[in-house]
């Protein structure tokens, strides 16, 4: 179990689950009109997350300022 803790993959899966729950609750409680707005926010978030993930694997880790 410890292998799954504190990993980028686990954090990503948790975010997908959290967004799915949030979108489901918005759909059930507020209706489709609010769901469209929330879905756009969700899509923007995941585009940013995707670009950060790509950058994380493409660019090397930087060293500190002094080393």
Long-range contacts (C-beta under 8 A, 24 or more apart in sequence): 8-53, 8-56, 12-49, 12-53, 15-49, 19-45, 19-46
